[in-house]
């Protein structure tokens, strides 16, 4: 018997490999590879509510300079590589959530429109795969007004993607991004782009957008929680039914591999970075103490997990896939 | 304005005390709410290893109250503490089953088969899902060329049979570890096996292989069982327990079978002996060798009893290891 050694573990050497001769299968064409991923949706119950995590896809891209503003690029790249990301790159997934409260079908954040980004914009397709009709969505709740959260309210040709839904935006974010004064003071091209995008996506449908306040329900059992810093109006949500709870954190952190492990790091997208750090620590200290289930927009699909303290930061423990509801 | 506080967030009482339910202003047309789906997504996941396409096809999950000897060298309190630390329910064992399908380009290969289609009804759909998810993945069981078995425990071999005891993969050759066959088909070994679970293992595997007329091909460690799939001896869990390295170009994945049982107990604590480990000490030795190699090489492991999709990296952590799930890739 071959002893278990590293060498033998790796040896696929033809020399060592006496290929099994007795292939009895009849001669026929090999099955072609599928080349397609499984549909990206995942269901779970929170009390009486049925929730569906929907993958909008994600982006993998070379880490730009300044991706993490307050540490060196070498340090940021080392963290990405330690988290098994492709060398020199970061991987950022997008995961909206559907909540069926029994009386309302609610979508929290939208991802991108189909085709807008080569490896994203899958929300519509995965909703369909999950058997959820876009026309049946009653309420679309936006956590904040960054493109990966809002652009999917429209289809590729600019029509409403959820034609029967009320759209709800956090009042402070609306005030911030729709202010011409703020836009004129935009500090860099990224911020200028965000101001322009907010207007492009939401201005012509402003009449259909309800502004919501923190501390109130945006739908039955779904309460808006102030989590500002990432943007001035950035909002998390507590979804509660019976004794079940999940915290939909939106962007309290961007990707957990970097910013949950290192909560003091400033991702380029944080508008008010110091406030974002304070919010992050408060949110995760609470979530860790309560062992709260968290849905994270930028967690890897199905983007659900628990957060525990680890050194000076935190660690995400993904939930185990439940194969039957 | 409501501030973020533990109490508010966890109880969800913010709105109940603060009042206004904005949903009352909803403008959507009056309609019956969409009914809940009540069904999980199909359980399959694809990834590439070089030019080879692998599909993890889950057989589902068995959740049960575990017995006092579930971990033979740890007591219930210690097991419960480990479960609590990993967000699992006390006194309950959650065991996923994840066979894989490997498309090498020339052969379509199933590695391990799950708990069987017959178990689908018995478990009320919780397990025995392999055939359902295989179909959802668009894989025709008639197109399977080879079925490679890692070892002879029921959750790995029972899926070889349909409910009417026919080969579930009618055009496939069945490959089994030669050492496993030699040990378990030996009537002397069977007669000496302890009553209870071990006797049942012997009885069950005879039931399965007898239904197939004992028509199998035996393989040895170090041989390629299919193009790009090399068998490795990883004994201890059973005498002939085998793992499989799938390799294409510079890419590799280690299909470990049961080198560890559930990772939240036995990857974290490699010195813990699952009751399923026939030779606990040897299984532990194998486990440490394999996991030291996986950690050193940053090599992906595919675990039969890892939570779906069961693909992870491994790191050393304290006296044990920690599995880092490979993030779901929405596109391949």
Boltz contact constraints between the chains, C-beta under 6 A:
constraints:
  - contact:
      token1: [A, 1]
      token2: [B, 221]
      max_distance: 6.0
  - contact:
      token1: [A, 1]
      token2: [B, 233]
      max_distance: 6.0
  - contact:
      token1: [A, 2]
      token2: [B, 221]
      max_distance: 6.0
  - contact:
      token1: [A, 2]
      token2: [B, 222]
      max_distance: 6.0
  - contact:
      token1: [A, 2]
      token2: [B, 233]
      max_distance: 6.0
  - contact:
      token1: [A, 4]
      token2: [B, 289]
      max_distance: 6.0
  - contact:
      token1: [A, 6]
      token2: [B, 293]
      max_distance: 6.0
  - contact:
      token1: [A, 9]
      token2: [B, 232]
      max_distance: 6.0
  - contact:
      token1: [A, 9]
      token2: [B, 293]
      max_distance: 6.0
  - contact:
      token1: [A, 12]
      token2: [B, 230]
      max_distance: 6.0
  - contact:
      token1: [A, 12]
      token2: [B, 247]
      max_distance: 6.0
  - contact:
      token1: [A, 16]
      token2: [B, 222]
      max_distance: 6.0
  - contact:
      token1: [A, 17]
      token2: [B, 223]
      max_distance: 6.0
  - contact:
      token1: [A, 17]
      token2: [B, 224]
      max_distance: 6.0
  - contact:
      token1: [A, 18]
      token2: [B, 223]
      max_distance: 6.0
  - contact:
      token1: [A, 19]
      token2: [B, 224]
      max_distance: 6.0
  - contact:
      token1: [A, 22]
      token2: [B, 217]
      max_distance: 6.0
  - contact:
      token1: [A, 24]
      token2: [B, 173]
      max_distance: 6.0
  - contact:
      token1: [A, 25]
      token2: [B, 145]
      max_distance: 6.0
  - contact:
      token1: [A, 25]
      token2: [B, 171]
      max_distance: 6.0
  - contact:
      token1: [A, 25]
      token2: [B, 173]
      max_distance: 6.0
  - contact:
      token1: [A, 30]
      token2: [B, 106]
      max_distance: 6.0
  - contact:
      token1: [A, 31]
      token2: [B, 108]
      max_distance: 6.0
  - contact:
      token1: [A, 31]
      token2: [B, 143]
      max_distance: 6.0
  - contact:
      token1: [A, 33]
      token2: [B, 53]
      max_distance: 6.0
  - contact:
      token1: [A, 33]
      token2: [B, 103]
      max_distance: 6.0
  - contact:
      token1: [A, 34]
      token2: [B, 138]
      max_distance: 6.0
  - contact:
      token1: [A, 37]
      token2: [B, 46]
      max_distance: 6.0
  - contact:
      token1: [A, 37]
      token2: [B, 331]
      max_distance: 6.0
  - contact:
      token1: [A, 37]
      token2: [B, 332]
      max_distance: 6.0
  - contact:
      token1: [A, 38]
      token2: [B, 44]
      max_distance: 6.0
  - contact:
      token1: [A, 38]
      token2: [B, 45]
      max_distance: 6.0
  - contact:
      token1: [A, 40]
      token2: [B, 330]
      max_distance: 6.0
  - contact:
      token1: [A, 41]
      token2: [B, 41]
      max_distance: 6.0
  - contact:
      token1: [A, 42]
      token2: [B, 41]
      max_distance: 6.0
  - contact:
      token1: [A, 43]
      token2: [B, 40]
      max_distance: 6.0
  - contact:
      token1: [A, 50]
      token2: [B, 36]
      max_distance: 6.0
  - contact:
      token1: [A, 55]
      token2: [B, 330]
      max_distance: 6.0
  - contact:
      token1: [A, 57]
      token2: [B, 330]
      max_distance: 6.0
  - contact:
      token1: [A, 58]
      token2: [B, 330]
      max_distance: 6.0
  - contact:
      token1: [A, 84]
      token2: [B, 313]
      max_distance: 6.0
  - contact:
      token1: [A, 100]
      token2: [B, 36]
      max_distance: 6.0
  - contact:
      token1: [A, 102]
      token2: [B, 33]
      max_distance: 6.0
  - contact:
      token1: [A, 103]
      token2: [B, 33]
      max_distance: 6.0
  - contact:
      token1: [A, 105]
      token2: [B, 34]
      max_distance: 6.0
  - contact:
      token1: [A, 119]
      token2: [B, 331]
      max_distance: 6.0
  - contact:
      token1: [A, 131]
      token2: [B, 37]
      max_distance: 6.0
  - contact:
      token1: [A, 136]
      token2: [B, 34]
      max_distance: 6.0
  - contact:
      token1: [A, 138]
      token2: [B, 28]
      max_distance: 6.0
  - contact:
      token1: [A, 164]
      token2: [B, 28]
      max_distance: 6.0
  - contact:
      token1: [A, 166]
      token2: [B, 26]
      max_distance: 6.0
  - contact:
      token1: [A, 166]
      token2: [B, 27]
      max_distance: 6.0
  - contact:
      token1: [A, 166]
      token2: [B, 28]
      max_distance: 6.0
  - contact:
      token1: [A, 212]
      token2: [B, 22]
      max_distance: 6.0
  - contact:
      token1: [A, 214]
      token2: [B, 1]
      max_distance: 6.0
  - contact:
      token1: [A, 214]
      token2: [B, 2]
      max_distance: 6.0
  - contact:
      token1: [A, 215]
      token2: [B, 2]
      max_distance: 6.0
  - contact:
      token1: [A, 215]
      token2: [B, 14]
      max_distance: 6.0
  - contact:
      token1: [A, 215]
      token2: [B, 18]
      max_distance: 6.0
  - contact:
      token1: [A, 216]
      token2: [B, 15]
      max_distance: 6.0
  - contact:
      token1: [A, 216]
      token2: [B, 20]
      max_distance: 6.0
  - contact:
      token1: [A, 216]
      token2: [B, 22]
      max_distance: 6.0
  - contact:
      token1: [A, 217]
      token2: [B, 15]
      max_distance: 6.0
  - contact:
      token1: [A, 217]
      token2: [B, 21]
      max_distance: 6.0
  - contact:
      token1: [A, 218]
      token2: [B, 22]
      max_distance: 6.0
  - contact:
      token1: [A, 219]
      token2: [B, 23]
      max_distance: 6.0
  - contact:
      token1: [A, 220]
      token2: [B, 23]
      max_distance: 6.0
  - contact:
      token1: [A, 223]
      token2: [B, 12]
      max_distance: 6.0
  - contact:
      token1: [A, 223]
      token2: [B, 14]
      max_distance: 6.0
  - contact:
      token1: [A, 223]
      token2: [B, 15]
      max_distance: 6.0
  - contact:
      token1: [A, 225]
      token2: [B, 4]
      max_distance: 6.0
  - contact:
      token1: [A, 226]
      token2: [B, 4]
      max_distance: 6.0
  - contact:
      token1: [A, 238]
      token2: [B, 9]
      max_distance: 6.0
  - contact:
      token1: [A, 238]
      token2: [B, 12]
      max_distance: 6.0
  - contact:
      token1: [A, 240]
      token2: [B, 12]
      max_distance: 6.0
  - contact:
      token1: [A, 282]
      token2: [B, 4]
      max_distance: 6.0
  - contact:
      token1: [A, 286]
      token2: [B, 6]
      max_distance: 6.0
  - contact:
      token1: [A, 290]
      token2: [B, 10]
      max_distance: 6.0
  - contact:
      token1: [A, 300]
      token2: [B, 327]
      max_distance: 6.0
  - contact:
      token1: [A, 300]
      token2: [B, 328]
      max_distance: 6.0
  - contact:
      token1: [A, 301]
      token2: [B, 328]
      max_distance: 6.0
  - contact:
      token1: [A, 306]
      token2: [B, 87]
      max_distance: 6.0
  - contact:
      token1: [A, 318]
      token2: [B, 325]
      max_distance: 6.0
  - contact:
      token1: [A, 320]
      token2: [B, 307]
      max_distance: 6.0
  - contact:
      token1: [A, 321]
      token2: [B, 307]
      max_distance: 6.0
  - contact:
      token1: [A, 321]
      token2: [B, 308]
      max_distance: 6.0
  - contact:
      token1: [A, 323]
      token2: [B, 43]
      max_distance: 6.0
  - contact:
      token1: [A, 323]
      token2: [B, 58]
      max_distance: 6.0
  - contact:
      token1: [A, 323]
      token2: [B, 60]
      max_distance: 6.0
  - contact:
      token1: [A, 323]
      token2: [B, 61]
      max_distance: 6.0
  - contact:
      token1: [A, 324]
      token2: [B, 40]
      max_distance: 6.0
  - contact:
      token1: [A, 324]
      token2: [B, 125]
      max_distance: 6.0
  - contact:
      token1: [A, 324]
      token2: [B, 126]
      max_distance: 6.0
  - contact:
      token1: [A, 325]
      token2: [B, 38]
      max_distance: 6.0
  - contact:
      token1: [A, 325]
      token2: [B, 40]
      max_distance: 6.0
